[in-house]
């Protein structure tokens, strides 16, 4: 355990060292109009950028607008996202409604309810959304991978096209092959062109304009849906991440007036909270077994068990908030925004799930220490 604690601290130290050379901006309306030499970390209701950022941008906000900007790499989570006439290396966006009109030298990855793409992308594009529109004039030098309900493609793809959607309307050109899984309808316009092969799969027979396909056409009828186990795990992790994010925001809202003080107390009592967590993990199950054996105290055993489960879950959320808070404090040298602290901590914690074995150890440690943190904060809350 000692080695594991030292290793975890080392990882956090490396993360903080990497992110140290940056600027942190927060507030109701964050406006970035001047050039920034380093990375930018931002949170707020509205984020507006119209400048050159020599580093990366990491941001979470209600709405984001990026216009006439030059940014190395963009990592953005927002309700509505608008990007206009801007240049990037790589872009990763999570939003409800996403409009992207820019140029990337690397890849573009977007998850959104409604996605609209213009501009030019030098490498691969991955789009996941309810409705996806790739406008005429948009060019993708790499592969295009789309997962959506209704997909409309007017632009050109120099690589391969991979699609899994309900309906697909295609008006552009694909230089290589197209591999499509369609649920309802496929429409290939007369002006469209697929220079390679078309590999099509569907649960029903699809009628489409086969003259626009220059290569061979293969069709596979889907008889049943086989969901791979790894995809189920990935979906569960995403669901747990979103649930934890919502709970963390509620915790911050509930404890907002005192949470800064609570986190400071936790920061000064690492060994105490860790010891409480260790005693709780070992002692509570033994106590519950004893109470169950006494028959008459079974209801009490159930209540204690449920409270322990609640403390383990909420404690892990508090642990994540503390990690985010500590990292941002090391960056900004002042009291950080608690909502952004929660977002950063939850993201770091749940990203470790994708690291085999190590991720399980991290979450076990988070639950262990988090239980102690929950007990300590509860003591302060009801004092």
N, C-alpha and C positions, 0 to 999 in steps of 0.2 A: 504493500500500500504506500509506503514511503517513497519508493521509486516512482510509483504512478502519480502521486501528488507532485513530486518534483518535475516529472515529465509534463504534467498538465500546466504547471506554472511556467515552464519553459516555453510551451506552445503559446500561451497567452502573452508572454514577454515578446516572442517573435512577432505575433500579430500586432501588438502595440508598437513595436519598433518599426514595423513596415508602414503602419498608418500614421506614424508620428509627424512626418514631414507633410502636413496638410493644413487646410483651414476648415473650420467648422462654422457654419452659418445656420441660424435658426430664428424663427419668429413667425408671425401671422402671414406676412407677405415678404418673402425673401427675393431680392432683386440683385442679380449679379451682372453689372454693366462694365466693370473694370477687369483687366486681365489678372489671372491668378497663376503664380509660378508653380504651385504644388497641386496636390490632390485636393478636391473639394468634397466635404461631407455636409449635407444639408437636410433640414427637416422644417416643415411649416405647412400652413394651409395652402399657400400658393408659392410656387418657385418659378422665377423668370430668369433666364440666362440669355445674354446677348453679348458675349465676349469670348476671349481666347483662354482656355484652361490648359495649361501645359501638362497637367497630370490627369488623373481619372476623376470622374464625378460619381459619388455614391449618394443617393438621395431618396427620401420617402416623404410624400406630401399628398395633399388633396388634389391639386391640379398643377401641371407643369407645362411651361411653354419655353421652348428653346429655339431661338431665331438668330440666323447669321452668326453662328458660333463655330469655334474649332475646339474640339475636345478629344483627348486621347481615347479613353474608353468610358462609356456611359452605362451605369447600372442604376436603373430608376424604377421605383414603385410608386404609382400614383393612380388616382381615380380617372382623370382625363389627362392625356398626353398629346401635345402638339409639337412637332419638330418641323422646322422650316428652314431650307437653305443653309444647312449646317453640315460640317464634316467631322468624321470620327474614324477611329481605327476599328473598334468593335462596339456593338451595342446590344444590351439586354434590357428589355422593357417589360414591366408587368402593369397592366392598366385596364380600366373598364372600357374606355374608348381611346383608341390609339390612331393618330394620324402621323405618318412618318414621311417626310419629304427631305431627304438628305443624301449624303454620299458616305459610304463606309469603305475603307481599304481592307477590312476584315469581314467578319460575319455579322449577321443581324438575327437576333432571336427575340420574338415577341409573343407574350401571352396576354390576350385581351378578349373582352366580350365582342367588340367590333374593331376590326383592324383594316386600315387603309394604307397602302404603300405606294410611294412615288420615289423618284430618284434612282441612284445607282449603287449597287452592292457588288464588290469585287469577289467575295467568296460566297459561302453558303447562306441561305436564308431559311430559318425555321419559324413557322407561324402557327400559333394555336389560338383559335377563337371561334365565336359563334358564327360571325359573318366576316369573310375576308375578301377584300377587293385589292387587286394589284392593277394600278392604273396604266393606261397606254403611255408609253414612253419610259416606263420603269424598266431597268435592265439588271439582270442578275447573272454575273459571270460564273458563279458556281452552281450548285444544286439548289432546287427549291423544294422544301418539304412543308406540306400544309396539312393541318388537322383542323377541320371546322365543319360547321353545319352547311352553310351555303358559301361556295367559293367562286369568285369571278376573276379570271386572269386575262388582262388585256396586254400586259407587258411581255418581254422576251426573256427566255431562260437559255443561257449558253451551255449549261450542264444538263443534268437529269431532272425530271419532275417526279416527285413522290407525293401522292395525295391519298388521304383517307377522309372522306367527307360524305355528306348527305347528297348534295347536288354540286356539280362542277360545270361551269360554263367557261370555255376556253376560246380566246380570240387572238392570242399571240403566237409566238414561235418557240419551239424547243429544239435545240441543236442535237441533243442526244435522245435518250429513250424516256418514255413516260410509264410509270408504274402506279396504277390507280386502283383504289378500292372505293367503289361507289355504292351507296345505299339505295338512292332513288333515281337520279337522272344524270346523264352525261350529254352535254351539248358541245360539239366541235364546229365552230363557225367556218364558213367557206374560206375566209381569209387566214385562218389559223394553219399551222404546219407543225407536224412532228416528224423530224428528219430520221429518227431512229425507230425502235420498236415500241409498240403499245402493249403492255401487259396489264390486262383488265380483270378485276374480280368483283363479283357482286352476287347478291342472293337472288337476283332476278335477271331476266334477259334485257339487255339495254340496246336501244336503237340509236345510232349516231352516224355521223358523216365519216365513213372510213377512207374516203379519197384523200383526206389531208394527211394520212399516215403513210410515210414513205417506206418504212420497214415492215416487218411482219406484225400481225395482230394475234395475240393469244388471249383466250377468255377462260376464266376458272369460276365455276359456280360455287358459291359458299353455301354449304349445307348446315353448318353449325358454327357458332362463335366459340373459339378457344382462346380464353384469356390467360396468357402466361403468368406464372406465379410471381415473377419479378415485377411485372406491371402492377399486379394487385398490391404488392408491397410498396411500390412507388406511390400509388394512389393513396394508400393508407398514410404514408409519411406526409404527403402533401395535405391531406385532410387534418392530420394531427397538428401539422405546422400552422394551418389557418386557424384551427380551434385554439391552439396555444396563444396565437397572436391576438385573437379576440379577447381571451381571458386576461392576457397581460395588460391590454388596454383598459379593461374594466378594473383590474387591480390598481393600476396607476390612477385612474379616475377616483376610486374609492379612497385611496390612501394619499392622494396627491399632496395635501397640505403637510403631511408628516413623513412622507416616504423618503425624502432626502435625508432627514435625521435618522430614520431607521437604517438606511443603507450605510450611513456613516458609522452607526453602532455596530452593524454587521462587519464592516471593514476592520474594526478594531477588536473584534472578538472571533477571529477565524477558528482558533482551536476549541473555543467553548461551543460554538454552533456545530462544529464537526463532531465533537464528543456527544452532544445532545442527539445528533442524527444517528450516530453509531449505537447509542444506548436505545434509542427508539426503534431502530430496525431490528435489533436483537431482542429487546425486552418486551415490546408490544405483542408480537406473536405468541411468546411464552405466556404472557398474562391472559391473552384471549383463549388459549388452550385450557388454562386452569379454570377460567370462568365458564367455559363450555362444559367442562367435566363436572362442575358443581350443579348443573341442570338449572337450578333456580336463577342463576345469573346469566343465562343464555342471552336474554335481551340486552343486558349491559355489555356482554362480549361483542354482540353485533354492532352496537352503537360505537364502541371504542374502535372496532375494526373499520367502520365507515369513516369515522373522524380521521383515523390514521391514513386511509387512502386519500381523503381530501387533502390532508396536510402534505402527503408525498407529492401529489400533483401540483397543488398551489406552490409548495416549496420549490419544486423544480422551476416553475415560472419565476418565482422570486430570485432564484439562483441566476437565471438567464438575465433578468433585469439588472441584477448586481454586476454581472460580467460586462454587459453593455455599458452600464453607468461607469464602471471602473475604467474601461478602455477609453471612453469619451472624455473622462476626467483627465486621463494621462495625456490625451491629445490637446485638449483645450485649456487645461489648468484652471477650470472654473466649473461651477455646478452645471452639469449637462441637462439637456432636455429629456425628461423622463420618458416621454412617448418614443422618442428616437432611441433611447437607451433600451427600452423594451423590444423594439423592432430589431435592433442590432443583436442583442443577446439571444433572442429567440431564433433568429436566422443562423447565428453561429452554432447554437446548440443542435438544431435540427439538421444542419448540413453534415454534422458528424455521423448521422445515421448511415450515410452513404460510404463511410469508411469501415470496412469489415473489421469485426472484433473490437477495434479501438472505439468505434461509435457506441457500442454496448457498454463498454467500461465508462465512457464519459457520461452516459445517461444514468448509470448506476451511481456514479459519484455525485452527479447532479441531484438525484433523488435523496441520497444519503445526506449530503450537506444541506440540500434544500429543506429537508425535514427539520433540521436544526434551526435554519434561518426562519422557517415558518413559526416554530415554537418561540424563538426569540422575539420576532416582530409581534406575535400575538400577546406576549407578555408586556411589551411596550404599549401596544394598542389598548389593552384593558387595564393598564396601570392607573 
